[in-house]
Every structure is written in C-alpha cells, then in structure tokens.
Amino acid sequence: MENGVDILIRGGTLLTMSEAMEIVHDPVIGIRDGKILFVDRQDRLTAPIRAKETVDASHSIIMPGLVNTHTHLPMIFFRGLADDLPLMDWLNNHIFPAEAKHVNREMVYAGSLLAIAEMILSGTTTFCDGYFYESSVAQAAIDAGMRAVTAQGFIDPPAGGNGNLSKYIEIAERFIDKWRGKSGLLTPALFCHSPYTCSPDTLKAIKKVSRGAKVPYIVHLAETRDEVRMIRERYGVSPVMHLERSGVLDDATIAVHCVWLEEKDLEMLATRGVKVSHNPESNMKLASGVAPVPDMLKKGITVGLGTDGSASNNDLDLLMEMDTAAKIHKVFRGDPTVMSAMTVLKMATIRGAGVLNLADSIGSVEAGKYADIILVDTRKPHLTPLYNCYSQLVYAANGADVSTVIINGKVVLKERRFPGLDIEDILDRARKIAGEIGKTGR
C-alpha cells in the first residue's frame, strides 16, 4: 500500500458474493483507480493505510452493487398511466400510443436521469436498458456515473411485415460504433422487442449485427400465453423454437421474462447458453404468469433479476424485487425451500453480472474487480435483530436502507445524498415533461 488508496471502507459485515461466498466481519476494503485493490480484515492489518477518503461502514452490510438485468428507463414517465390491464391491452391501446405521441430525445434523457437516481438510491449500480433514442439513455448513464448496458431498440411497423432492414442495420452499426469504447462504464447492445413485434428477417438482421460486433442481443420472450398462441399460429412452433429456427439463440442472447416455457424450450435455452432476465413484479402486475426459474437454475441457465420499466412494476427497487422473487416461487410451487435468500441475492449480483457477460469485472467484492459497492444501514427497527444477512436483505430490507453507493471507485451516493447529481433539477425537468404528458393525455 505504498501509494495509499482513494477510498478505504472500514467496519461492518461484508458479503463478498464470490464463488466461495465468504462473509468478512469487520473488513477493510481498499479502492484505487476505480478497482478493488484489496479485501482484508482489520485485525490483520500491520500498518496504517493512507486514504483520500475513509468510509465508516460500522452497522452496515457491505455488498456488491445490484445488477438490474432488464428495464426501460424512459418509461418512468408512464408510471401509473395505464395500470390494472392485461399486457396486450396495456401495450397496444395505451403504451404504444403514448410512446408514439411523447417519446423524444429530451424525454428519454430526462426520464433516464430520473430513473438512474431512483436506482442508485435503492442500491443498483448496473442496469441493462432497451429502448428508443437509446443514445440519450447512454449519455444519461455516463453523466450520472452509472454502469450500464444500453441497447438500441427495434420494432417493426404495427401493421406487420418487415421494417426497413437496411435502415435498421445502419442504425444498429452506428449505435455500436458511437458508444463502444466511449466510456468504461458503458456496453452497447441491441434489442429486438419481441418475436411478435419483429419479423424473422428483423430478428436475424439485428442478430447478425450483434454477433459480428460481439455485443449482447436482448429480446422479450414467451412472456404471455397470448404470445405463445400468436407465434404458434404464425410459425407453428413455440417462441423459443421460433428464435432457434431464426438462428438468434446463443450465449450472447438475453431472453427477458421466459414465463411460458415447455421442457424442450428449457433444454434449448440451456443448450444454446442463453441468459435469462427474470422480472417477477412486472409479470405479476400484468398477470403474465410465473416463470419456471427453479427449473432454469437446475438446468444451469444463468438467471438474473430485472425490474422491467416503471410503467409495469411500478418501481425500480431491486431489493424489493428480490423479496418478490423469493416468495412468488415458494407459493407457486408449494415449497418453502425453493429460491432461497442466498440464491436470489446471487441473481441480483454475481448472476446478474453473468447475464450481462460482466461477471469477470463486477458482481462480487473481490480484489481486481471494479469497485461497485453498496452499504445497507442496519440500524433500523425492521432490520433488527440481525441473524442472517442474506435473509435480512431479501425478506426485510428495501431500497431506502441503502446509505452509500460507490460505482467504479467513485462515491455517487453518500448518506443518501448525491455528490454529483442535481436531484432537484432532475425532478423539476421530470415534472415539466410529465405535465405535458398529462395535458395531452395518452
């Protein structure tokens, strides 16, 4: 430690979420140049360590930042706009018309900043977003200092048939070229909305660009019974097998929802190495169903957690999403042992990082990884007494318990205040845009 560290975290209890799942009591964590330099116990230190900033983590659980594997940040402006509806009605009669009327670059940027603030306040340090005007989402992430996988979205005309494939390819390639390497915090990606809103040619064309550029390819898949029925009527197979026929399933594909899967679908996802983003609260709210996550995990499929957008959740609190993920499968299976607290916490951290192909650099607190770390303040009535940290985080904690957030070695939230974001300005801009949406209706 000859040159000292930028940040030194002392005290508390560390959940490393490493492969061995070490828990370190009274740890000391050194951070330098954006990365974790060392993780040790304070009683093993033989000499003082110079630090530019020291974070006192006494009375805190220290853990890797949460990874939100699927969301649509700008849809925060449609939060509460069309609730208590089935998916197809919600999409076709409310959300798609609202997007056609209100989505523009200013709205996307402002909504992304608002959503990023909400996520940081609830402990998320990495998100995966898919939407339109995605460059504005990417810029918001960079401006806020948040790690992100940002995916340019594609959807064919409502009447069906192909969109302009040459234009799609140009947009996809330009997006990747613009953002690849621009920031160490950002990974560009491509997003086809779903098998029922994108033609086979569109699915294939965007996948070809994704595969050539070696970036993630994201798609909503088998979310509802209606989708399964629709795809079977059009193509004679399940949505998973339709994507397999289209040649888009591989280990760089992130399939979102995956609620209505048959055994052969599960086998295919496992064989192709497809990653899955599980969004239980959105699936519950839209009555889409319960994804067979325990079966996915048994087959070795990498599954992470996502909130989906605020229009169908209606929040971005991944701690609360963990609670839902653990409980919904217990009641659905009639088995209190499935989806343990430890399993769900892995899905929100190291496995979520694996879904985004970032497990080598984030998702656990280990030397050499990026310093994406959060502190959860346990000095709360609802977090007392504390016997098992995993259970407490999954079944009792919520986003308001997060006190400090570090992303890429920078403190972005300190005692629930933003050192680098003007939260009042973000809220004011959001209120103005929401006012316009409210005036014109949906």
C-alpha positions in Angstrom: 0.0 0.0 0.0 2.9 2.3 -0.7 0.9 4.8 -2.6 -2.2 4.6 -0.4 -5.8 4.2 -1.7 -8.5 6.5 -3.0 -11.2 5.1 -0.7 -10.9 2.9 2.4 -14.0 1.1 3.7 -13.9 0.0 7.3 -16.1 -2.0 9.6 -19.5 -3.7 9.2 -20.1 -7.1 7.6 -19.0 -7.8 4.0 -20.9 -10.2 1.8 -18.4 -10.8 -0.9 -20.8 -12.8 -3.2 -17.7 -14.6 -4.5 -17.7 -18.2 -5.6 -16.9 -19.3 -2.1 -19.5 -16.8 -0.7 -17.1 -15.5 2.0 -18.5 -13.3 4.7 -15.9 -11.0 6.3 -16.7 -9.4 9.6 -15.0 -6.1 10.4 -13.4 -5.9 6.9 -11.2 -3.3 5.4 -11.5 -2.7 1.7 -9.1 -0.6 -0.4 -10.1 1.0 -3.6 -7.8 2.7 -6.1 -8.2 3.8 -9.7 -11.8 2.5 -9.8 -10.9 -1.0 -8.8 -10.8 -3.0 -5.6 -7.2 -3.2 -4.5 -7.6 -5.5 -1.5 -10.1 -7.1 0.8 -8.9 -8.0 4.3 -9.9 -8.0 8.0 -8.9 -5.0 10.1 -7.3 -7.3 12.8 -4.8 -8.5 10.1 -3.5 -5.1 9.2 0.1 -4.5 10.3 0.4 -0.9 9.3 -1.9 2.2 8.8 -3.2 2.8 5.3 -3.3 6.3 3.8 -6.6 7.1 2.2 -8.0 10.1 0.4 -11.4 9.2 1.8 -12.5 6.8 4.5 -16.0 5.3 4.6 -17.2 4.1 8.0 -19.3 1.0 7.4 -20.0 0.2 11.1 -23.5 -1.1 11.5 -23.7 -1.7 7.8 -23.9 -4.7 5.4 -21.3 -4.2 2.6 -22.0 -5.9 -0.6 -21.6 -5.6 -4.4 -23.9 -3.2 -6.1 -27.1 -4.7 -7.5 -27.4 -5.5 -11.2 -30.8 -4.7 -12.9 -30.7 -7.0 -15.9 -33.8 -5.5 -17.7 -35.5 -2.2 -17.7 -36.8 0.6 -19.9 -35.8 3.7 -18.1 -37.6 6.4 -20.1 -40.9 4.6 -19.4 -40.7 6.1 -15.9 -42.8 8.9 -17.5 -45.6 6.4 -18.0 -45.6 5.2 -14.4 -49.3 5.0 -13.3 -50.5 6.0 -16.7 -52.2 2.6 -17.5 -52.5 0.2 -14.6 -54.5 -2.9 -14.0 -54.6 -4.1 -17.6 -53.5 -7.3 -19.4 -50.3 -7.0 -21.4 -51.7 -6.8 -24.9 -54.3 -4.2 -24.0 -51.7 -2.3 -21.9 -49.3 -2.3 -24.8 -51.4 -1.8 -27.9 -54.1 0.6 -26.5 -52.1 2.6 -24.0 -48.3 2.3 -24.0 -47.6 2.2 -27.8 -49.9 5.2 -28.5 -48.3 7.1 -25.6 -44.8 6.4 -26.9 -45.8 7.5 -30.4 -47.0 10.8 -29.1 -44.5 11.6 -26.4 -41.1 9.9 -26.8 -38.3 12.1 -28.0 -34.7 12.6 -27.1 -35.3 15.2 -24.4 -37.9 13.0 -22.7 -35.7 9.9 -22.9 -32.7 11.7 -21.4 -34.7 13.3 -18.6 -36.5 10.1 -17.8 -33.3 8.2 -17.7 -31.7 10.6 -15.2 -34.8 10.3 -13.0 -34.7 6.5 -13.2 -31.0 6.4 -12.6 -31.4 8.5 -9.4 -34.1 6.1 -8.2 -31.9 3.1 -8.9 -28.9 4.5 -7.2 -31.0 5.4 -4.1 -32.1 1.7 -3.9 -28.6 0.2 -4.5 -28.5 -0.6 -8.2 -25.1 0.1 -9.7 -25.5 -1.5 -13.1 -28.6 -1.6 -15.4 -29.4 -3.1 -18.8 -31.8 -0.9 -20.8 -33.6 -1.4 -24.1 -35.5 1.5 -25.7 -35.6 4.0 -28.5 -33.3 7.1 -28.7 -31.0 4.9 -26.7 -28.1 7.3 -27.2 -29.9 9.6 -24.8 -30.0 6.8 -22.2 -26.3 6.1 -22.7 -25.4 9.8 -22.3 -27.5 9.9 -19.1 -25.7 6.9 -17.7 -22.3 8.5 -18.4 -23.3 11.9 -17.0 -24.6 10.2 -13.8 -21.5 7.9 -13.5 -23.5 4.7 -13.6 -22.5 1.4 -15.2 -24.9 0.3 -18.0 -25.6 -2.0 -20.9 -27.6 0.2 -23.3 -29.5 -1.5 -26.1 -30.8 0.3 -29.1 -34.4 -0.9 -29.7 -36.1 -2.2 -32.9 -39.7 -2.9 -33.6 -41.5 -3.4 -36.9 -44.4 -1.3 -38.1 -47.7 -2.1 -36.3 -49.3 -3.4 -39.5 -46.8 -6.3 -39.6 -44.2 -7.3 -42.1 -40.6 -6.1 -42.3 -39.3 -2.7 -41.3 -36.6 -1.1 -43.4 -33.9 -3.7 -42.8 -31.1 -1.6 -44.4 -32.0 1.3 -42.2 -32.2 -0.9 -39.1 -28.7 -2.3 -39.8 -27.3 1.2 -40.4 -28.9 2.4 -37.0 -27.5 -0.7 -35.2 -24.0 -0.3 -36.6 -23.9 3.4 -36.0 -25.1 3.0 -32.4 -22.4 0.4 -31.6 -19.7 2.5 -33.3 -20.7 5.6 -31.4 -20.7 4.1 -27.9 -18.2 1.2 -28.0 -15.1 2.3 -26.0 -16.5 5.8 -25.2 -16.7 5.0 -21.5 -15.5 2.2 -19.4 -18.9 2.3 -17.7 -20.9 1.6 -20.9 -21.5 -1.5 -23.0 -23.6 -1.0 -26.2 -26.1 -3.7 -27.2 -29.1 -4.3 -29.5 -32.7 -5.0 -28.5 -35.4 -6.6 -30.7 -38.7 -6.0 -28.8 -40.2 -9.5 -29.2 -40.9 -12.3 -31.7 -44.4 -10.9 -32.3 -43.4 -7.3 -33.0 -40.3 -8.1 -35.0 -40.4 -10.2 -38.2 -38.0 -13.2 -38.6 -35.9 -11.0 -41.0 -35.6 -8.3 -38.5 -34.7 -10.7 -35.7 -32.0 -12.2 -38.0 -30.7 -8.9 -39.3 -30.2 -7.4 -35.9 -28.7 -10.6 -34.5 -26.2 -10.6 -37.4 -25.0 -7.1 -36.4 -24.9 -8.1 -32.8 -22.9 -11.3 -33.5 -20.5 -9.5 -35.7 -19.9 -6.8 -33.2 -19.8 -9.2 -30.2 -22.4 -7.2 -28.2 -25.4 -8.5 -26.3 -28.7 -9.2 -28.1 -31.8 -8.7 -26.0 -35.4 -9.9 -26.7 -38.7 -10.3 -24.7 -39.6 -13.9 -25.0 -42.5 -16.2 -24.1 -44.0 -13.5 -21.7 -47.7 -14.4 -22.0 -50.0 -17.1 -23.2 -51.2 -14.8 -25.9 -47.7 -14.5 -27.3 -47.3 -18.3 -27.3 -50.6 -18.7 -29.1 -49.8 -15.9 -31.6 -46.3 -17.4 -32.5 -47.7 -20.9 -32.9 -50.4 -19.6 -35.2 -47.9 -17.7 -37.3 -45.0 -20.1 -37.3 -46.2 -23.5 -36.0 -43.7 -23.6 -33.0 -43.2 -22.1 -29.6 -41.5 -18.6 -29.3 -38.2 -20.3 -28.2 -38.2 -22.7 -31.1 -39.1 -19.8 -33.5 -36.0 -17.9 -32.3 -33.9 -21.1 -32.6 -35.1 -21.5 -36.2 -34.2 -17.9 -36.8 -30.7 -18.6 -35.6 -30.6 -16.0 -32.9 -30.1 -18.1 -29.8 -26.6 -18.2 -28.3 -24.6 -17.2 -25.3 -24.8 -13.5 -26.1 -28.6 -13.6 -26.2 -30.5 -12.3 -23.1 -34.1 -13.5 -23.1 -36.4 -11.5 -20.9 -39.4 -12.9 -18.9 -39.5 -16.5 -20.3 -42.7 -17.3 -18.4 -44.4 -19.8 -20.7 -41.7 -22.5 -21.5 -42.1 -26.1 -22.2 -39.4 -28.7 -21.3 -37.9 -28.6 -24.8 -37.7 -24.8 -24.6 -35.8 -25.0 -21.3 -33.5 -27.6 -22.9 -32.9 -25.4 -25.9 -32.1 -22.3 -23.8 -29.6 -24.3 -21.7 -28.0 -25.9 -24.8 -27.5 -22.5 -26.5 -26.2 -20.8 -23.3 -29.0 -18.2 -23.5 -29.1 -15.9 -20.4 -32.5 -15.1 -18.8 -33.7 -11.9 -17.0 -36.5 -12.7 -14.5 -38.9 -9.8 -13.8 -41.4 -11.2 -11.3 -43.2 -8.0 -10.2 -43.9 -6.9 -13.8 -45.1 -10.5 -14.6 -47.4 -10.4 -11.5 -48.8 -6.9 -12.3 -49.6 -7.8 -15.9 -50.8 -11.3 -14.8 -48.4 -12.8 -17.3 -47.6 -15.8 -15.1 -44.8 -17.2 -13.1 -41.6 -18.1 -14.9 -40.1 -21.6 -14.1 -36.9 -20.1 -12.6 -36.2 -23.1 -10.3 -36.2 -25.3 -13.4 -34.0 -22.9 -15.3 -31.5 -22.9 -12.4 -31.5 -26.7 -12.3 -30.6 -26.9 -15.9 -27.7 -24.5 -15.4 -29.2 -21.5 -17.1 -27.8 -18.2 -15.9 -30.7 -16.1 -14.5 -30.6 -12.5 -13.2 -33.2 -10.2 -11.8 -34.8 -7.2 -13.6 -37.5 -4.7 -12.6 -38.8 -4.1 -16.2 -39.9 -0.5 -16.7 -41.7 1.7 -14.2 -44.8 1.6 -16.3 -45.3 -2.1 -15.4 -43.8 -2.5 -12.0 -44.1 0.4 -10.9 -40.7 1.0 -9.2 -37.0 0.2 -9.8 -36.2 -1.1 -6.3 -34.2 -4.3 -6.9 -34.2 -5.1 -3.2 -38.0 -5.3 -3.2 -37.7 -7.4 -6.4 -35.6 -9.9 -4.6 -38.3 -10.3 -1.9 -40.9 -10.9 -4.6 -38.7 -13.4 -6.5 -38.1 -15.4 -3.4 -41.7 -15.6 -2.3 -43.6 -16.0 -5.6 -41.9 -19.2 -6.4 -42.5 -20.6 -2.9 -46.2 -20.1 -3.1 -46.5 -21.2 -6.7 -44.5 -24.4 -6.1 -46.0 -25.0 -2.7 -42.4 -25.4 -1.5 -40.8 -23.0 1.1 -37.3 -24.3 0.2 -37.1 -23.2 -3.4 -35.5 -19.8 -4.3 -33.6 -19.4 -1.0 -32.4 -15.9 0.1 -28.9 -16.7 -0.9 -30.0 -17.9 -4.4 -32.0 -14.7 -5.0 -29.2 -12.5 -3.8 -26.9 -14.2 -6.3 -29.4 -13.4 -9.0 -29.3 -9.7 -8.1 -25.5 -9.6 -8.0 -23.0 -12.1 -9.5 -25.5 -14.0 -11.6 -27.0 -10.7 -12.9 -23.4 -9.8 -13.9 -23.2 -13.1 -15.6 -26.4 -12.4 -17.6 -24.7 -9.2 -18.9 -21.4 -11.1 -19.5 -19.7 -8.8 -16.9 -19.1 -11.4 -14.1 -15.3 -11.1 -14.6 -15.4 -7.4 -13.7 -18.4 -6.8 -11.4 -21.0 -8.7 -9.2 -18.8 -9.6 -6.3 -16.4 -7.7 -3.9 -13.0 -9.2 -4.8 -9.6 -7.7 -5.5 -9.2 -6.8 -9.1 -12.8 -6.2 -9.9 -14.4 -2.7 -10.4 -15.4 -1.1 -7.1 -19.2 -1.2 -7.5 -20.2 -1.5 -3.8 -23.2 -0.5 -1.7 -23.7 -0.1 2.1 -27.0 -1.1 3.7 -27.6 0.6 7.1 -28.9 -2.0 9.5 -29.7 0.5 12.3 -33.4 0.2 11.5 -36.3 -1.4 13.5 -37.2 -3.6 10.6 -33.6 -4.8 10.3 -33.2 -5.6 14.0 -32.3 -8.2 15.2 -29.8 -9.4 12.6 -29.0 -13.1 12.5 -28.7 -13.9 8.8 -27.6 -11.2 6.4 -28.9 -12.9 3.3 -32.3 -13.4 4.8 -32.4 -9.8 6.1 -31.6 -8.3 2.7 -34.1 -10.4 0.8 -37.0 -10.5 3.2 -36.8 -7.3 5.3 -34.7 -4.7 3.6 -35.8 -2.2 0.9 -34.1 0.5 -1.2 -34.5 3.2 1.5 -32.0 1.2 3.6 -29.1 1.9 1.2 -26.9 4.6 2.6 -23.9 4.7 0.4 -23.2 3.7 -3.2 -19.8 3.5 -4.9 -19.6 2.9 -8.7 -16.3 2.5 -10.5 -14.5 3.7 -7.4 -16.5 6.9 -7.1 -18.9 7.7 -4.3 -22.2 8.6 -6.1 -24.4 8.4 -3.0 -23.2 9.3 0.5 -25.6 9.1 3.4 -28.4 9.2 0.8 -27.2 12.4 -0.8 -25.9 12.8 -4.4 -22.5 14.5 -4.5 -22.6 14.7 -8.3 -26.3 14.9 -9.3 -28.5 17.9 -9.0 -31.6 15.9 -7.9 -33.8 19.0 -7.6 -33.1 19.9 -11.2 -33.8 16.3 -12.3 -37.1 16.4 -10.5 -38.1 19.8 -11.9 -37.4 18.7 -15.5 -39.3 15.5 -15.0 -42.3 17.3 -13.6 -42.5 19.6 -16.6 -42.4 16.8 -19.1 -45.0 14.8 -17.0 -47.2 17.9 -17.0 -47.2 18.0 -20.8 -48.0 14.3 -21.0 -50.8 14.8 -18.5 -52.2 17.7 -20.6 -52.4 15.9 -23.9 -53.4 12.5 -22.4 -52.4 9.2 -23.8 
